[in-house]
């Protein structure tokens, strides 16, 4: 079998989740003798100044490269948009060839899609914090309200807190942005909840 060339869309290699996503794909392809083509890194950095044109160019470059497959992580692509809108990022994917494109994190009819179920992991996390560690005051920083994964995780958070008879003061819930570490949101939650 010949080695495959697999493209990875719009993932800036130095930011948290995209970094780990890229490393996971990179390690898997390396072990199998295939090549990762990080499409965003083929473009000059100045394209990042205008997210809409940047995403358009990334999609156009991916369509023109002779790749065996392209991995399209919707959440990572959406993180470049000002409003972190996964639906806008998903719409861009329609320009990609459905035969060799794998959509991550969302469903897109006609495309191969890989999604995750956030519910079991979040239940385990909350039970660990409450039942095993005995915490009673837990803050939660969610993602954008439009993110399906964020909705799933925060739903379980509130469900588990209620099931254990624990209150969630408004100061213990905030929305962040998956494009970075959101230090200002974290600082605000910590400042409003000393101890």
Helices and strands as residue ranges (DSSP letters): E 5-8, H 16-32, E 35-38, G 39-42, G 45-49, H 51-64, E 69-73, H 74-78, H 86-93, E 101-104, E 112-114, H 118-127, I 128-132, E 140-142, H 148-163, G 170-172, E 173-175, H 183-192
